[in-house]
Structures are given as structure tokens and as C-alpha cells.
Amino acid sequence: MSLVISDDLVRASGFSEGELFLEIVFMLFRQDKISLGKASELVGLHRMEFQKLLADRGISVHYDVAEFQDDLNTL
């Protein structure tokens, strides 16, 4: 599914298209709607780079027990 955002909304936001997309991804991540991996994939950054952007904005990384277990299994 594609989402079309009107030029008026982009202009009203004061962001470029890329910046607005990044803000949407930040919002979805903060609301725990998407994972760190998915968020970094959507914006085309390595996880560590995306984590740096999160830290710069004071947004904490969600890391629960299930994700920890997944990481342990992967290792």
C-alpha cells in the first residue's frame, strides 16, 4: 500500500519530503508500532546510525526480553 501526502501538507509541516518521512518513522517507532530494525530499514540506515539519530532526539530504544532472547539465540 502506498500513502500519498499532499504537497500542501508537506509545505505546512515545514519539512522536506524526506524529513517528513523520517518524522513519521520516528513517531511510529516511539509508539512501538515498528521495530528498530524495521525503522532503520525504512529510512535506509544501518541500525547503529538510526540509533544515533534516536539518541540525538532523546528517543529511547525499545529493547524487551523477547528481543534480548532473539539476540542471544542469534549469537
Phi and psi in degrees as GROMACS dihedral restraints (atoms count N, CA, C in turn):
[ dihedral_restraints ]
;  ai    aj    ak    al  type     phi  dphi    fc
    3     4     5     6     1  -110.7    20    10
    4     5     6     7     1   149.4    20    10
    6     7     8     9     1  -117.3    20    10
    7     8     9    10     1   127.3    20    10
    9    10    11    12     1  -104.2    20    10
   10    11    12    13     1   124.5    20    10
   12    13    14    15     1  -108.6    20    10
   13    14    15    16     1   127.1    20    10
   15    16    17    18     1   -65.2    20    10
   16    17    18    19     1   151.6    20    10
   18    19    20    21     1   -59.7    20    10
   19    20    21    22     1   -34.6    20    10
   21    22    23    24     1   -60.5    20    10
   22    23    24    25     1   -42.3    20    10
   24    25    26    27     1   -67.7    20    10
   25    26    27    28     1   -40.6    20    10
   27    28    29    30     1   -61.3    20    10
   28    29    30    31     1   -47.3    20    10
   30    31    32    33     1   -62.3    20    10
   31    32    33    34     1   -43.8    20    10
   33    34    35    36     1   -64.0    20    10
   34    35    36    37     1   -30.8    20    10
   36    37    38    39     1   -71.8    20    10
   37    38    39    40     1   -24.7    20    10
   39    40    41    42     1    81.8    20    10
   40    41    42    43     1     3.2    20    10
   42    43    44    45     1  -102.7    20    10
   43    44    45    46     1   157.3    20    10
   45    46    47    48     1   -75.2    20    10
   46    47    48    49     1   171.8    20    10
   48    49    50    51     1   -59.1    20    10
   49    50    51    52     1   -43.7    20    10
   51    52    53    54     1   -64.2    20    10
   52    53    54    55     1   -41.7    20    10
   54    55    56    57     1   -65.4    20    10
   55    56    57    58     1   -40.2    20    10
   57    58    59    60     1   -65.4    20    10
   58    59    60    61     1   -40.9    20    10
   60    61    62    63     1   -61.2    20    10
   61    62    63    64     1   -43.8    20    10
   63    64    65    66     1   -60.9    20    10
   64    65    66    67     1   -41.6    20    10
   66    67    68    69     1   -62.3    20    10
   67    68    69    70     1   -39.0    20    10
   69    70    71    72     1   -65.0    20    10
   70    71    72    73     1   -43.3    20    10
   72    73    74    75     1   -63.0    20    10
   73    74    75    76     1   -43.4    20    10
   75    76    77    78     1   -57.5    20    10
   76    77    78    79     1   -45.3    20    10
   78    79    80    81     1   -61.6    20    10
   79    80    81    82     1   -46.2    20    10
   81    82    83    84     1   -63.7    20    10
   82    83    84    85     1   -38.1    20    10
   84    85    86    87     1   -67.2    20    10
   85    86    87    88     1   -46.3    20    10
   87    88    89    90     1   -58.0    20    10
   88    89    90    91     1   -36.5    20    10
   90    91    92    93     1   -83.7    20    10
   91    92    93    94     1     6.1    20    10
   93    94    95    96     1    60.3    20    10
   94    95    96    97     1    33.9    20    10
   96    97    98    99     1   -90.1    20    10
   97    98    99   100     1   -24.7    20    10
   99   100   101   102     1  -134.8    20    10
  100   101   102   103     1   153.2    20    10
  102   103   104   105     1   -81.2    20    10
  103   104   105   106     1   169.0    20    10
  105   106   107   108     1   -60.1    20    10
  106   107   108   109     1   -44.1    20    10
  108   109   110   111     1   -61.3    20    10
  109   110   111   112     1   -45.0    20    10
  111   112   113   114     1   -66.5    20    10
  112   113   114   115     1   -42.3    20    10
  114   115   116   117     1   -61.6    20    10
  115   116   117   118     1   -46.1    20    10
  117   118   119   120     1   -66.0    20    10
  118   119   120   121     1   -36.2    20    10
  120   121   122   123     1   -63.5    20    10
  121   122   123   124     1   -44.2    20    10
  123   124   125   126     1   -61.3    20    10
  124   125   126   127     1   -38.2    20    10
  126   127   128   129     1   -91.8    20    10
  127   128   129   130     1    -0.8    20    10
  129   130   131   132     1    73.9    20    10
  130   131   132   133     1    32.8    20    10
  132   133   134   135     1  -120.6    20    10
  133   134   135   136     1   154.1    20    10
  135   136   137   138     1   -65.1    20    10
  136   137   138   139     1   150.4    20    10
  138   139   140   141     1   -52.7    20    10
  139   140   141   142     1   -42.8    20    10
  141   142   143   144     1   -64.4    20    10
  142   143   144   145     1   -37.5    20    10
  144   145   146   147     1   -65.9    20    10
  145   146   147   148     1   -41.2    20    10
  147   148   149   150     1   -67.4    20    10
  148   149   150   151     1   -38.7    20    10
  150   151   152   153     1   -61.2    20    10
  151   152   153   154     1   -35.9    20    10
  153   154   155   156     1   -63.6    20    10
  154   155   156   157     1   -42.9    20    10
  156   157   158   159     1   -61.4    20    10
  157   158   159   160     1   -41.7    20    10
  159   160   161   162     1   -60.7    20    10
  160   161   162   163     1   -46.6    20    10
  162   163   164   165     1   -61.9    20    10
  163   164   165   166     1   -39.9    20    10
  165   166   167   168     1   -61.0    20    10
  166   167   168   169     1   -27.3    20    10
  168   169   170   171     1   -98.5    20    10
  169   170   171   172     1     0.3    20    10
  171   172   173   174     1    73.9    20    10
  172   173   174   175     1    24.3    20    10
  174   175   176   177     1   -96.7    20    10
  175   176   177   178     1   123.9    20    10
  177   178   179   180     1   -80.6    20    10
  178   179   180   181     1   150.4    20    10
  180   181   182   183     1   -84.4    20    10
  181   182   183   184     1   131.5    20    10
  183   184   185   186     1   -82.3    20    10
  184   185   186   187     1   124.2    20    10
  186   187   188   189     1  -144.1    20    10
  187   188   189   190     1    99.9    20    10
  189   190   191   192     1  -100.3    20    10
  190   191   192   193     1   178.6    20    10
  192   193   194   195     1   -60.4    20    10
  193   194   195   196     1   -40.6    20    10
  195   196   197   198     1   -61.9    20    10
  196   197   198   199     1   -42.7    20    10
  198   199   200   201     1   -65.9    20    10
  199   200   201   202     1   -38.5    20    10
  201   202   203   204     1   -60.9    20    10
  202   203   204   205     1   -44.6    20    10
  204   205   206   207     1   -61.9    20    10
  205   206   207   208     1   -42.3    20    10
  207   208   209   210     1   -59.3    20    10
  208   209   210   211     1   -43.6    20    10
  210   211   212   213     1   -64.1    20    10
  211   212   213   214     1   -42.2    20    10
  213   214   215   216     1   -61.7    20    10
  214   215   216   217     1   -43.5    20    10
  216   217   218   219     1   -63.3    20    10
  217   218   219   220     1   -38.0    20    10
  219   220   221   222     1   -65.9    20    10
  220   221   222   223     1   -39.5    20    10
